[in-house]
Amino acid sequence: MYCAVIMPVYNEAPHLNQVLQSFADQRVPVDLLILVDDGSTDESPQILNQWAAEHSWIELVASDNKSKHAPGQKVVNAFNRGLDYLQRFAKKHSITPSLIGKFDADVVLPDNYINALKEAFVKNHKLGLASGHLYINKNNEWVYEQIAKKHKVRGPIKLYRKTCFDQIGGLKPCLGWDTIDQWLVQFWDWEVQTFPELKVHHLKATGQAYNSGQLSRQGSAFAHMGYGFWLSFLSLVKLSIHYKQPLLVFSGLKNYWQNRNALMVTKTQAKFIRKRLWKAILNNQ
C-alpha cells in the first residue's frame, strides 16, 4: 500500500530534526513525505531543505508567504498545497497512493508506527481512518494527552484510506476540521480505529499556547459541525474544566451563536453527528 504523508510545518525548528528522524527510523518507512513550509520565520526552512536534499523519499513544498493565520483554516490550506503537489507527483511518476496521512511537525513516532497501521488497513477493508495515541511529557513522564477520548483520531497523526479520504471530500478549511473528518468517515460507513499500543510523543501539548480568545473559538467549531446549542454548551463546559477557564463557556457560546448558520456539513450529516453525540453522552462513552 503506497503511503504518502503530508506534513505542514510552521516554526518547528527546535525539534524538527527529532521528528523527521522518527520517520527515517521507521521499520517500514512511508513511501513519500511531503514537507510543506507554512511561512516559517525561524530556521525550519533550512532544516527542511537539508532533509529533502539528503532523502529521496522526501519532497519539499516551499513557503507561501501569503498564508495568513486563521485557526484551523491555515493548517488545512497548507495541507491542501501538499495535496496538490502529491497529485502532480503521482501523475508524473504513475503511482496511486492507497494511504494518505496528515501529520504535524511536533510528533515523534514509535519505529513500528507506519508498519502497524499499514497492516491494520490491509486486514480491515472497511477501515477508513486510523492512528495511535498522543502522549505528552508531564514531570518527565510520558502520559496520555487527556484532551480527547481514546477513540478519537487526533489531528497531528491522521492516516486515511485514500478512497475514504476522497469520499469525505478531504479536509474542511475551518476550525474543527479534525473532528468533522472523523464524523464524515463514519457517516459514509467507514470504520475508525485507534491503537493504544502505538504511543506517539506529542512535543507540544494541545492548546498550551492558546489564550482564552483562541479557546473560545471552539464555539464556532461546534457550529460548523451542527452540534446545536445544548451539545455546544456541554462541550464548552468540558473544555472550560480541562483548561480551568470557567468564562470560556460564555465566550464560546458567543462564538457559537455568531456562527450558528455556518455549517460545514450537510443538514443530514449534522443530524447524524448530533444523534451519535447524544448516544455517546447517554452511554457515558
Backbone as CSV, one residue per row, in Angstrom:
resi,resn,N_x,N_y,N_z,CA_x,CA_y,CA_z,C_x,C_y,C_z
1,MET,0.850,-1.183,0.000,0.000,0.000,0.000,0.892,1.241,0.000
2,TYR,0.832,2.001,-1.079,1.652,3.200,-1.185,1.137,4.231,-0.179
3,CYS,2.028,4.677,0.708,1.655,5.587,1.793,2.356,6.933,1.611
4,ALA,1.558,7.980,1.441,2.080,9.337,1.302,1.613,10.175,2.486
5,VAL,2.549,10.850,3.131,2.238,11.692,4.289,2.541,13.141,3.957
6,ILE,1.615,14.015,4.318,1.794,15.462,4.142,1.958,16.096,5.521
7,MET,3.008,16.888,5.681,3.310,17.495,6.978,3.462,19.013,6.850
8,PRO,2.449,19.784,7.238,2.625,21.238,7.305,3.613,21.597,8.422
9,VAL,4.465,22.560,8.160,5.489,22.947,9.142,5.469,24.453,9.321
10,TYR,5.321,24.876,10.589,5.389,26.305,10.891,6.189,26.518,12.178
11,ASN,7.393,27.041,12.033,8.261,27.381,13.164,8.432,26.225,14.153
12,GLU,8.961,25.111,13.643,9.171,23.922,14.475,10.655,23.575,14.612
13,ALA,11.540,24.543,14.370,12.976,24.282,14.319,13.543,23.559,15.542
14,PRO,13.123,23.891,16.782,13.758,23.270,17.952,13.690,21.740,17.986
15,HIS,12.641,21.158,17.402,12.521,19.697,17.486,12.306,19.027,16.133
16,LEU,12.470,19.781,15.039,12.162,19.252,13.705,13.055,18.076,13.331
17,ASN,14.320,18.137,13.676,15.226,17.023,13.365,14.788,15.742,14.074
18,GLN,14.371,15.867,15.312,13.916,14.706,16.077,12.660,14.090,15.455
19,VAL,11.762,14.945,15.033,10.514,14.481,14.408,10.804,13.735,13.107
20,LEU,11.609,14.358,12.245,11.902,13.743,10.950,12.754,12.484,11.097
21,GLN,13.592,12.448,12.117,14.383,11.244,12.357,13.481,10.069,12.712
22,SER,12.370,10.341,13.401,11.449,9.259,13.749,10.782,8.675,12.501
23,PHE,10.637,9.490,11.451,10.134,8.968,10.169,11.223,8.149,9.474
24,ALA,12.450,8.644,9.539,13.565,7.928,8.914,13.820,6.585,9.593
25,ASP,13.492,6.487,10.855,13.767,5.271,11.632,12.659,4.235,11.556
26,GLN,11.611,4.486,10.795,10.511,3.531,10.694,10.999,2.200,10.113
27,ARG,10.529,1.089,10.706,10.887,-0.235,10.184,10.376,-0.397,8.759
28,VAL,9.154,0.060,8.534,8.598,0.145,7.173,8.316,1.622,6.930
29,PRO,9.132,2.292,6.149,9.004,3.747,6.006,7.813,4.148,5.141
30,VAL,7.460,5.409,5.227,6.468,5.955,4.294,7.111,5.955,2.904
31,ASP,6.286,5.894,1.890,6.812,5.928,0.530,7.145,7.356,0.111
32,LEU,6.405,8.304,0.680,6.622,9.696,0.325,6.233,10.588,1.498
33,LEU,7.115,11.508,1.857,6.831,12.507,2.888,6.942,13.873,2.237
34,ILE,5.817,14.588,2.206,5.785,15.928,1.616,5.792,16.955,2.736
35,LEU,6.856,17.720,2.824,7.002,18.753,3.849,6.550,20.086,3.254
36,VAL,5.593,20.717,3.928,5.051,21.980,3.433,5.418,23.097,4.400
37,ASP,6.332,23.958,3.980,6.680,25.107,4.818,5.519,26.098,4.777
38,ASP,4.954,26.379,5.958,3.755,27.226,6.037,4.092,28.642,6.466
39,GLY,5.179,29.178,5.886,5.556,30.555,6.189,6.414,30.695,7.428
40,SER,7.254,29.711,7.715,8.091,29.738,8.920,9.032,30.941,8.925
41,THR,9.251,31.474,10.132,10.165,32.609,10.279,11.395,32.239,11.101
42,ASP,11.490,30.959,11.500,12.666,30.507,12.243,13.568,29.724,11.277
43,GLU,14.341,28.780,11.780,15.278,28.042,10.936,14.665,26.795,10.306
44,SER,13.347,26.628,10.421,12.692,25.446,9.848,12.984,25.254,8.358
45,PRO,12.909,26.313,7.524,13.162,26.110,6.084,14.530,25.509,5.785
46,GLN,15.566,25.943,6.504,16.903,25.393,6.286,16.948,23.916,6.644
47,ILE,16.298,23.551,7.744,16.270,22.147,8.174,15.507,21.300,7.158
48,LEU,14.385,21.812,6.689,13.584,21.084,5.703,14.370,20.880,4.413
49,ASN,15.062,21.921,3.958,15.862,21.811,2.739,16.940,20.754,2.871
50,GLN,17.566,20.688,4.041,18.632,19.708,4.255,18.080,18.286,4.210
51,TRP,16.947,18.071,4.866,16.353,16.744,4.872,15.900,16.338,3.470
52,ALA,15.298,17.242,2.737,14.837,16.941,1.387,16.012,16.629,0.462
53,ALA,17.128,17.327,0.659,18.305,17.111,-0.181,18.955,15.762,0.089
54,GLU,18.837,15.273,1.331,19.535,14.053,1.732,18.681,12.794,1.669
55,HIS,17.359,12.933,1.426,16.477,11.763,1.438,15.576,11.781,0.199
56,SER,15.670,10.750,-0.603,14.939,10.701,-1.868,13.434,10.559,-1.678
57,TRP,13.003,10.114,-0.502,11.576,9.908,-0.234,10.914,11.151,0.361
58,ILE,11.672,12.234,0.462,11.139,13.491,0.995,11.070,14.532,-0.123
59,GLU,9.909,15.194,-0.215,9.727,16.302,-1.151,9.366,17.554,-0.344
60,LEU,9.813,18.691,-0.815,9.589,19.949,-0.099,8.745,20.900,-0.926
61,VAL,7.700,21.430,-0.299,6.878,22.464,-0.909,7.247,23.774,-0.228
62,ALA,7.730,24.724,-1.001,8.258,25.968,-0.444,7.177,26.811,0.213
63,SER,7.639,27.788,0.972,6.753,28.647,1.748,5.815,29.466,0.873
64,ASP,4.597,29.622,1.393,3.635,30.547,0.800,3.533,31.736,1.744
65,ASN,4.239,32.788,1.433,4.306,33.940,2.340,2.974,34.675,2.466
66,LYS,2.004,34.342,1.610,0.692,34.967,1.686,-0.206,34.283,2.700
67,SER,0.274,33.160,3.240,-0.531,32.399,4.186,-0.742,33.207,5.464
68,LYS,-2.008,33.472,5.783,-2.332,34.247,6.971,-2.893,33.345,8.057
69,HIS,-2.671,33.741,9.311,-3.144,32.915,10.416,-4.665,32.950,10.507
70,ALA,-5.234,31.749,10.522,-6.668,31.573,10.733,-6.827,30.203,11.359
71,PRO,-7.300,30.137,12.608,-7.371,28.851,13.316,-8.069,27.787,12.478
72,GLY,-7.383,26.645,12.310,-7.952,25.551,11.546,-7.731,25.711,10.059
73,GLN,-8.080,26.873,9.539,-8.010,27.093,8.096,-6.570,27.113,7.587
74,LYS,-5.674,27.720,8.349,-4.283,27.867,7.903,-3.616,26.514,7.686
75,VAL,-3.754,25.610,8.640,-3.087,24.310,8.511,-3.718,23.486,7.398
76,VAL,-5.027,23.593,7.218,-5.686,22.857,6.134,-5.261,23.407,4.781
77,ASN,-5.122,24.721,4.678,-4.648,25.310,3.427,-3.235,24.820,3.099
78,ALA,-2.387,24.722,4.121,-1.031,24.205,3.909,-1.081,22.738,3.483
79,PHE,-1.918,21.976,4.147,-2.086,20.563,3.783,-2.545,20.445,2.329
80,ASN,-3.489,21.267,1.927,-4.022,21.199,0.567,-2.972,21.570,-0.484
81,ARG,-2.053,22.451,-0.119,-0.930,22.734,-1.023,-0.084,21.478,-1.204
82,GLY,0.102,20.746,-0.113,0.821,19.478,-0.196,0.053,18.444,-0.993
83,LEU,-1.269,18.467,-0.856,-2.118,17.528,-1.592,-2.047,17.805,-3.095
84,ASP,-2.057,19.071,-3.464,-1.910,19.436,-4.877,-0.577,18.921,-5.421
85,TYR,0.458,19.071,-4.604,1.785,18.593,-5.019,1.774,17.075,-5.189
86,LEU,1.121,16.383,-4.257,1.035,14.922,-4.318,0.341,14.475,-5.606
87,GLN,-0.719,15.143,-5.974,-1.454,14.770,-7.192,-0.573,14.927,-8.433
88,ARG,0.207,15.993,-8.483,1.120,16.194,-9.617,2.236,15.147,-9.611
89,PHE,2.748,14.874,-8.412,3.827,13.897,-8.256,3.350,12.505,-8.666
90,ALA,2.141,12.146,-8.223,1.586,10.827,-8.531,1.384,10.657,-10.035
91,LYS,0.895,11.700,-10.685,0.683,11.629,-12.127,2.008,11.501,-12.871
92,LYS,2.996,12.272,-12.453,4.303,12.259,-13.100,4.984,10.907,-12.967
93,HIS,4.850,10.272,-11.795,5.553,9.020,-11.534,4.651,7.792,-11.658
94,SER,3.424,7.989,-12.122,2.475,6.886,-12.345,2.277,6.030,-11.099
95,ILE,1.978,6.693,-9.991,1.709,5.983,-8.743,0.281,6.291,-8.282
96,THR,-0.260,5.381,-7.496,-1.602,5.559,-6.950,-1.542,5.343,-5.442
97,PRO,-1.510,6.417,-4.659,-1.454,6.262,-3.201,-2.679,5.521,-2.663
98,SER,-2.451,4.571,-1.769,-3.534,3.861,-1.087,-3.864,4.513,0.241
99,LEU,-2.835,5.107,0.868,-2.992,5.743,2.178,-2.443,7.159,2.099
100,ILE,-3.130,8.071,2.760,-2.664,9.453,2.808,-2.701,9.938,4.251
101,GLY,-1.604,10.522,4.693,-1.513,10.956,6.091,-1.423,12.456,6.219
102,LYS,-1.967,12.955,7.321,-1.775,14.351,7.708,-1.127,14.317,9.084
103,PHE,0.151,14.673,9.151,0.904,14.627,10.400,1.445,16.012,10.720
104,ASP,1.521,16.325,11.999,2.109,17.582,12.431,3.614,17.432,12.612
105,ALA,4.294,18.562,12.696,5.749,18.561,12.799,6.220,18.617,14.243
106,ASP,5.367,18.159,15.174,5.775,18.119,16.583,5.463,16.760,17.206
107,VAL,5.466,15.702,16.367,5.180,14.360,16.872,6.352,13.426,16.563
108,VAL,6.692,12.600,17.544,7.758,11.605,17.378,7.116,10.228,17.394
109,LEU,7.258,9.490,16.299,6.583,8.207,16.125,7.418,7.053,16.680
110,PRO,6.757,6.025,17.233,7.474,4.779,17.528,7.888,4.142,16.215
111,ASP,8.942,3.332,16.233,9.513,2.865,14.959,8.640,1.862,14.202
112,ASN,7.574,1.369,14.829,6.672,0.436,14.136,5.363,1.092,13.719
113,TYR,5.295,2.404,13.804,4.024,3.106,13.615,3.426,2.878,12.223
114,ILE,4.169,3.189,11.183,3.661,3.067,9.820,3.368,1.613,9.478
115,ASN,4.260,0.717,9.876,4.061,-0.701,9.592,2.780,-1.227,10.234
116,ALA,2.556,-0.887,11.500,1.374,-1.380,12.222,0.088,-0.867,11.583
117,LEU,0.064,0.408,11.193,-1.142,0.954,10.586,-1.367,0.391,9.177
118,LYS,-0.293,0.192,8.435,-0.438,-0.425,7.116,-1.078,-1.808,7.251
119,GLU,-0.611,-2.582,8.195,-1.154,-3.926,8.414,-2.630,-3.858,8.789
120,ALA,-2.997,-2.871,9.597,-4.401,-2.717,10.002,-5.291,-2.414,8.804
121,PHE,-4.818,-1.556,7.899,-5.610,-1.228,6.712,-5.725,-2.430,5.773
122,VAL,-4.679,-3.251,5.701,-4.714,-4.440,4.848,-5.721,-5.458,5.394
123,LYS,-5.721,-5.636,6.697,-6.588,-6.635,7.325,-8.056,-6.234,7.305
124,ASN,-8.334,-4.936,7.436,-9.714,-4.470,7.534,-10.021,-3.525,6.375
125,HIS,-10.741,-4.034,5.387,-11.023,-3.239,4.189,-12.053,-2.140,4.438
126,LYS,-12.700,-2.171,5.610,-13.651,-1.114,5.960,-12.992,0.004,6.769
127,LEU,-11.729,-0.191,7.143,-11.030,0.824,7.928,-10.738,2.033,7.056
128,GLY,-11.249,3.184,7.475,-11.062,4.401,6.684,-10.108,5.398,7.301
129,LEU,-9.971,5.375,8.647,-9.162,6.362,9.360,-8.576,5.714,10.604
130,ALA,-7.283,5.920,10.829,-6.633,5.254,11.961,-5.467,6.085,12.489
131,SER,-5.083,5.762,13.738,-3.926,6.431,14.354,-3.538,5.687,15.619
132,GLY,-2.446,6.142,16.228,-2.088,5.716,17.569,-2.658,6.695,18.574
133,HIS,-2.015,6.783,19.750,-2.434,7.718,20.789,-1.329,8.739,21.040
134,LEU,-1.725,9.946,21.401,-0.762,11.005,21.699,-0.438,11.052,23.190
135,TYR,0.856,11.174,23.479,1.340,11.282,24.857,2.154,12.570,25.001
136,ILE,1.970,13.246,26.125,2.729,14.463,26.396,3.631,14.257,27.607
137,ASN,4.676,15.064,27.689,5.631,14.950,28.795,5.163,15.780,29.985
138,LYS,4.897,15.093,31.094,4.467,15.754,32.320,5.369,15.296,33.451
139,ASN,6.114,16.258,33.991,7.045,15.941,35.091,7.971,14.789,34.714
140,ASN,8.535,14.888,33.502,9.485,13.894,32.992,8.886,12.501,32.816
141,GLU,7.592,12.442,32.617,6.920,11.172,32.362,5.934,11.360,31.213
142,TRP,5.937,10.411,30.280,5.026,10.490,29.139,3.664,9.928,29.523
143,VAL,2.648,10.796,29.469,1.293,10.411,29.878,0.314,10.708,28.748
144,TYR,-0.797,9.972,28.709,-1.797,10.156,27.669,-2.354,11.577,27.715
145,GLU,-2.450,12.216,26.549,-2.974,13.586,26.476,-4.495,13.544,26.584
146,GLN,-5.025,14.038,27.696,-6.419,13.827,28.064,-7.418,14.731,27.344
147,ILE,-6.977,15.505,26.384,-7.868,16.459,25.726,-8.973,15.767,24.933
148,ALA,-8.773,14.483,24.591,-9.767,13.784,23.759,-9.964,12.358,24.250
149,LYS,-11.122,11.789,23.902,-11.393,10.385,24.188,-10.410,9.507,23.409
150,LYS,-10.205,8.293,23.887,-9.196,7.431,23.277,-9.622,6.849,21.932
151,HIS,-10.889,7.020,21.558,-11.313,6.560,20.236,-11.199,7.669,19.185
152,LYS,-10.752,8.839,19.595,-10.615,9.976,18.667,-9.263,9.900,17.953
153,VAL,-9.301,9.995,16.638,-8.076,10.087,15.853,-7.663,11.559,15.841
154,ARG,-6.555,11.844,16.500,-6.161,13.231,16.718,-5.559,13.865,15.469
155,GLY,-5.718,15.183,15.365,-5.278,15.930,14.200,-3.823,15.757,13.805
156,PRO,-2.877,15.630,14.767,-1.459,15.551,14.391,-1.008,14.219,13.809
157,ILE,-1.854,13.167,13.860,-1.372,11.837,13.467,-2.414,11.061,12.672
158,LYS,-3.039,11.674,11.704,-4.129,11.032,10.971,-3.621,10.284,9.733
159,LEU,-4.116,9.049,9.572,-3.827,8.284,8.369,-5.150,7.777,7.801
160,TYR,-5.414,8.136,6.538,-6.674,7.808,5.876,-6.452,6.795,4.756
161,ARG,-7.449,5.942,4.531,-7.501,5.216,3.272,-7.884,6.238,2.204
162,LYS,-7.164,6.251,1.095,-7.359,7.301,0.097,-8.783,7.317,-0.452
163,THR,-9.388,6.162,-0.671,-10.761,6.139,-1.184,-11.731,6.757,-0.184
164,CYS,-11.477,6.547,1.100,-12.299,7.156,2.150,-12.072,8.661,2.175
165,PHE,-10.812,9.067,2.118,-10.467,10.494,2.125,-11.177,11.228,0.996
166,ASP,-11.192,10.601,-0.178,-11.858,11.228,-1.325,-13.367,11.309,-1.104
167,GLN,-13.945,10.280,-0.494,-15.396,10.251,-0.303,-15.856,11.327,0.679
168,ILE,-15.061,11.617,1.701,-15.468,12.644,2.660,-15.181,14.050,2.130
169,GLY,-14.553,14.122,0.971,-14.293,15.431,0.368,-13.068,16.124,0.914
170,GLY,-12.113,15.348,1.455,-10.906,15.952,2.007,-11.166,16.655,3.323
171,LEU,-10.326,17.629,3.654,-10.415,18.329,4.929,-11.111,19.672,4.762
172,LYS,-11.975,20.003,5.725,-12.698,21.270,5.677,-11.798,22.398,6.207
173,PRO,-11.676,23.503,5.479,-10.792,24.603,5.894,-11.418,25.471,6.982
174,CYS,-11.564,24.889,8.176,-12.177,25.634,9.277,-11.739,25.031,10.595
175,LEU,-11.962,25.759,11.659,-11.734,25.244,12.996,-12.671,24.056,13.228
176,GLY,-12.117,22.971,13.718,-12.914,21.767,13.935,-12.784,20.753,12.823
177,TRP,-11.927,21.032,11.836,-11.740,20.117,10.707,-11.379,18.709,11.166
178,ASP,-10.582,18.616,12.262,-10.073,17.323,12.702,-11.098,16.525,13.512
179,THR,-12.282,17.086,13.689,-13.409,16.329,14.233,-14.436,16.064,13.140
180,ILE,-14.628,17.058,12.290,-15.565,16.900,11.177,-15.183,15.693,10.322
181,ASP,-13.889,15.541,10.031,-13.479,14.446,9.148,-13.845,13.089,9.740
182,GLN,-13.659,12.932,11.062,-13.969,11.641,11.680,-15.467,11.355,11.642
183,TRP,-16.285,12.392,11.849,-17.729,12.204,11.752,-18.121,11.800,10.337
184,LEU,-17.511,12.439,9.346,-17.866,12.131,7.965,-17.400,10.738,7.550
185,VAL,-16.261,10.315,8.075,-15.800,8.945,7.822,-16.863,7.949,8.275
186,GLN,-17.421,8.188,9.468,-18.448,7.293,9.993,-19.772,7.452,9.245
187,PHE,-20.076,8.679,8.852,-21.311,8.919,8.092,-21.325,8.089,6.812
188,TRP,-20.180,7.972,6.160,-20.083,7.214,4.912,-19.807,5.733,5.173
189,ASP,-20.009,5.316,6.406,-19.964,3.896,6.785,-18.572,3.271,6.707
190,TRP,-17.557,4.104,6.916,-16.203,3.587,7.099,-15.952,3.430,8.599
191,GLU,-14.953,2.643,8.943,-14.618,2.429,10.356,-13.436,3.300,10.762
192,VAL,-13.432,3.650,12.045,-12.359,4.439,12.643,-11.740,3.611,13.766
193,GLN,-10.417,3.610,13.844,-9.777,2.827,14.903,-8.504,3.505,15.378
194,THR,-8.316,3.508,16.692,-7.049,3.950,17.277,-6.383,2.763,17.944
195,PHE,-5.066,2.814,18.010,-4.280,1.704,18.532,-3.477,2.180,19.740
196,PRO,-3.936,1.831,20.963,-3.297,2.320,22.195,-1.832,1.941,22.315
197,GLU,-1.449,0.826,21.693,-0.056,0.384,21.814,0.902,1.259,21.002
198,LEU,0.361,2.060,20.087,1.197,2.956,19.290,1.246,4.314,19.978
199,LYS,2.234,4.478,20.830,2.344,5.684,21.654,3.228,6.720,20.967
200,VAL,2.597,7.806,20.566,3.286,8.884,19.858,3.584,10.016,20.832
201,HIS,4.816,10.468,20.855,5.191,11.579,21.731,4.819,12.908,21.076
202,HIS,3.924,13.638,21.736,3.483,14.942,21.253,4.329,15.992,21.978
203,LEU,5.219,16.637,21.255,6.212,17.501,21.891,5.637,18.831,22.364
204,LYS,4.487,19.224,21.813,3.819,20.452,22.264,2.375,20.102,22.601
205,ALA,2.035,20.165,23.878,0.681,19.813,24.301,-0.351,20.679,23.591
206,THR,-1.450,20.074,23.207,-2.516,20.792,22.509,-3.031,21.947,23.361
207,GLY,-3.043,23.135,22.762,-3.604,24.291,23.452,-2.665,24.961,24.438
208,GLN,-1.415,24.506,24.525,-0.524,25.075,25.542,-0.224,26.560,25.285
209,ALA,-0.346,26.957,24.014,-0.081,28.359,23.696,-1.363,29.144,23.430
210,TYR,-2.521,28.501,23.648,-3.791,29.171,23.381,-4.111,30.175,24.480
211,ASN,-4.642,31.319,24.097,-5.199,32.233,25.086,-6.708,32.004,25.135
212,SER,-7.373,32.684,26.024,-8.808,32.455,26.206,-9.600,32.779,24.942
213,GLY,-9.141,33.801,24.189,-9.837,34.164,22.958,-9.771,33.059,21.919
214,GLN,-8.589,32.424,21.803,-8.435,31.325,20.852,-9.273,30.120,21.263
215,LEU,-9.315,29.843,22.557,-10.102,28.710,23.035,-11.589,28.933,22.800
216,SER,-12.024,30.178,22.962,-13.454,30.453,22.806,-13.926,30.225,21.379
217,ARG,-12.981,30.233,20.420,-13.360,29.991,19.026,-13.826,28.563,18.797
218,GLN,-13.617,27.704,19.784,-14.148,26.348,19.669,-15.668,26.377,19.524
219,GLY,-16.297,27.443,20.028,-17.737,27.581,19.863,-18.126,27.621,18.399
220,SER,-17.304,28.283,17.583,-17.588,28.325,16.145,-17.371,26.962,15.514
221,ALA,-16.399,26.191,16.043,-16.167,24.834,15.529,-17.395,23.957,15.749
222,PHE,-18.017,24.091,16.915,-19.221,23.300,17.199,-20.368,23.721,16.280
223,ALA,-20.403,25.003,15.939,-21.418,25.471,14.988,-21.177,24.873,13.606
224,HIS,-19.902,24.824,13.184,-19.559,24.261,11.879,-20.036,22.813,11.766
225,MET,-20.008,22.086,12.893,-20.371,20.665,12.886,-21.853,20.428,13.118
226,GLY,-22.602,21.505,13.365,-24.035,21.369,13.555,-24.426,20.766,14.890
227,TYR,-23.610,21.031,15.927,-23.880,20.453,17.248,-25.221,20.908,17.832
228,GLY,-25.629,22.117,17.527,-26.794,22.676,18.195,-26.390,23.285,19.533
229,PHE,-27.311,24.026,20.150,-26.977,24.796,21.347,-26.537,23.915,22.516
230,TRP,-27.331,22.905,22.877,-27.055,22.161,24.098,-25.787,21.316,24.006
231,LEU,-25.541,20.711,22.856,-24.309,19.948,22.705,-23.096,20.879,22.708
232,SER,-23.247,22.064,22.134,-22.160,23.044,22.166,-21.903,23.497,23.600
233,PHE,-22.986,23.733,24.340,-22.859,24.150,25.739,-22.109,23.092,26.555
234,LEU,-22.513,21.837,26.424,-21.866,20.766,27.181,-20.400,20.607,26.788
235,SER,-20.113,20.745,25.508,-18.731,20.626,25.038,-17.871,21.758,25.571
236,LEU,-18.433,22.956,25.651,-17.686,24.096,26.181,-17.460,23.985,27.679
237,VAL,-18.427,23.413,28.380,-18.241,23.158,29.820,-17.057,22.220,30.023
238,LYS,-17.003,21.169,29.210,-15.903,20.203,29.302,-14.559,20.886,29.056
239,LEU,-14.508,21.741,28.032,-13.268,22.465,27.730,-12.885,23.419,28.858
240,SER,-13.876,24.094,29.416,-13.589,25.065,30.475,-13.013,24.373,31.707
241,ILE,-13.476,23.161,31.973,-12.950,22.386,33.100,-11.513,21.946,32.808
242,HIS,-11.295,21.461,31.579,-9.960,20.976,31.214,-8.922,22.093,31.304
243,TYR,-9.268,23.279,30.780,-8.315,24.384,30.754,-8.445,25.305,31.971
244,LYS,-9.363,24.970,32.877,-9.570,25.741,34.109,-9.876,27.212,33.792
245,GLN,-10.782,27.395,32.820,-11.209,28.742,32.412,-12.742,28.786,32.377
246,PRO,-13.391,29.032,33.521,-14.860,28.980,33.590,-15.567,29.946,32.649
247,LEU,-14.956,31.111,32.375,-15.596,32.087,31.482,-15.602,31.635,30.027
248,LEU,-14.841,30.561,29.725,-14.787,30.046,28.373,-16.169,29.629,27.866
249,VAL,-17.022,29.173,28.767,-18.369,28.748,28.373,-19.124,29.899,27.721
250,PHE,-19.054,31.074,28.319,-19.819,32.221,27.831,-19.232,32.786,26.538
251,SER,-17.905,32.927,26.490,-17.284,33.451,25.270,-17.413,32.450,24.127
252,GLY,-17.359,31.151,24.461,-17.525,30.123,23.444,-18.923,30.114,22.870
253,LEU,-19.921,30.298,23.739,-21.303,30.342,23.254,-21.547,31.557,22.369
254,LYS,-20.865,32.647,22.660,-20.984,33.836,21.808,-20.474,33.518,20.407
255,ASN,-19.323,32.816,20.331,-18.784,32.424,19.037,-19.692,31.425,18.336
256,TYR,-20.278,30.528,19.124,-21.223,29.567,18.536,-22.400,30.318,17.913
257,TRP,-22.962,31.252,18.652,-24.160,31.953,18.194,-23.879,32.758,16.929
258,GLN,-22.706,33.378,16.857,-22.345,34.184,15.698,-22.153,33.322,14.443
259,ASN,-21.832,32.026,14.643,-21.548,31.150,13.509,-22.553,30.012,13.371
260,ARG,-23.698,30.147,14.056,-24.644,29.023,14.133,-25.189,28.593,12.768
261,ASN,-25.121,29.465,11.787,-25.622,29.119,10.451,-24.497,28.777,9.473
262,ALA,-23.270,28.705,9.977,-22.110,28.453,9.108,-21.750,26.969,9.098
263,LEU,-22.691,26.134,8.680,-22.464,24.686,8.647,-21.389,24.327,7.623
264,MET,-20.498,23.413,8.010,-19.505,22.881,7.085,-19.848,21.447,6.688
265,VAL,-21.019,20.982,7.110,-21.532,19.670,6.730,-22.967,19.870,6.244
266,THR,-23.549,18.840,5.632,-24.944,18.954,5.210,-25.854,18.822,6.432
267,LYS,-27.108,19.205,6.288,-28.055,19.074,7.392,-28.250,17.609,7.788
268,THR,-28.214,16.724,6.810,-28.329,15.289,7.098,-27.128,14.804,7.897
269,GLN,-25.940,15.281,7.533,-24.729,14.902,8.267,-24.732,15.490,9.673
270,ALA,-25.220,16.719,9.815,-25.311,17.342,11.139,-26.249,16.549,12.045
271,LYS,-27.357,16.091,11.502,-28.306,15.287,12.266,-27.657,13.982,12.710
272,PHE,-26.885,13.362,11.826,-26.145,12.139,12.145,-25.166,12.388,13.286
273,ILE,-24.441,13.516,13.221,-23.459,13.859,14.249,-24.141,14.045,15.601
274,ARG,-25.227,14.800,15.636,-25.936,15.037,16.909,-26.454,13.720,17.507
275,LYS,-26.993,12.864,16.680,-27.526,11.588,17.153,-26.425,10.751,17.792
276,ARG,-25.270,10.690,17.130,-24.141,9.931,17.662,-23.615,10.540,18.964
277,LEU,-23.585,11.867,19.040,-23.091,12.527,20.244,-23.999,12.285,21.446
278,TRP,-25.304,12.447,21.237,-26.239,12.216,22.335,-26.179,10.765,22.804
279,LYS,-26.033,9.841,21.882,-25.923,8.427,22.246,-24.689,8.184,23.105
280,ALA,-23.562,8.818,22.731,-22.334,8.664,23.483,-22.463,9.266,24.880
281,ILE,-23.136,10.420,24.970,-23.321,11.062,26.276,-24.196,10.200,27.174
282,LEU,-25.291,9.700,26.627,-26.221,8.882,27.426,-25.586,7.568,27.862
283,ASN,-24.657,7.064,27.044,-23.981,5.797,27.382,-22.664,6.043,28.117
284,ASN,-22.396,7.348,28.418,-21.186,7.739,29.150,-19.926,7.239,28.451
285,GLN,-19.871,7.430,27.129,-18.721,6.983,26.351,-17.765,8.152,26.070
